[in-house]
Amino acid sequence: MSEDLPRFDLNGIYRRRNRLVERCVQPRLDQRMGGEDVHALVAAIRGNLPSGISRDTVFESVRYLAGRVLSLKEGTELCWRIAGNIPRLKAGTPATPWTAQREKEWIPLQIIRAVPYRNQRNKIGYNYDFRVLAGSPCPMKVTAFWDRNLARMVAVRMGFSKWMSGAYPYHHGTELVGLRLLGELDPLRSQYAPTFYEVAVPGSLSKWNRDNVLKVRCRVDPCPRGFTDACRQCAVGYQECLAATHRRNYIQQFCSKCGKDAVWFDLDLSPERCMNCQTKELLRKVE
């Protein structure tokens, strides 16, 4: 199967995205996009793309912005979508916001969040949020539930050695945050949102996972801050450390639910309940 998988130059996609944001979006931030403004943006974007992409294809990728105020978030998403779909653009297919999945498609994904969860079948696992790094739904966020057995199986494919042993031991479902893999979108499952069932991890992504995340997370390399506790127990978020297992730094404050003071909060999970209270609620048995 690995021979049939597409290859993605993710570093190149990020560089092109950032260049498009800097050169094409930032000069137009907070500007309402009239007709002439859209045409000017199309010209600026096309001037920063490889040859062989028609003006009409870029225009169809941008025209939905007409009449809108161009924000940094929306502009960045546009630039990422374009940077992540260069082969499609060269083939004459516009990089428009995702509305439907027309065909099966392998896309690169990065796990950006893991939330403990018990599903309707009373299976315990995690709701994982994935960022689409390239392809037709780029840069959308998609969510999938993996029970603990599935997470453990995929963990080994993504770069962990095995369950609680080896140089890269896997212990906990949150340790998948930050790792990259490929998912195959299925049109039959993607009627309302991009949905994948099959996953693959080429050697290049497994190596990236180890070199950029797992070497520190599994203490093959020391923690850059000198911490000795497991990364999954650390309050530092991956906005500051690539080995972290959550986005923002945890904070300590009073929890009105359990009545305890100076307990840890993940504000992305809940600003009202501490992590212990929120996890108990999410794992409550379905009656």
Secondary structure, 3 states (H helix, E strand, C coil): CHHHCCCCCHHHHHHHHHHHHHHHHHHHCCCECCHHHHHHHHHHHHCCCCCCCCHHHHHHHHHHHCCCECCHHHHHHHHHHHHCCHHHHHCCCCCCCCCCCCCCEEEEEEEEEEEEEECCCCCEEEEEEEEECCCCCCCCEEEEEEEHHHHHHHHHHHCCCEECECCCCECCHHHHCCCEEEEEECCCCCCCCCCEEEEECCHHHHHHHHHHHHHHHCCCCCCCCCCCCCHHHCCCCCCCCCCCCCCCCCEEECCCCCCCCCEEECCCCCCCCCHHHHHHHHCCCCC
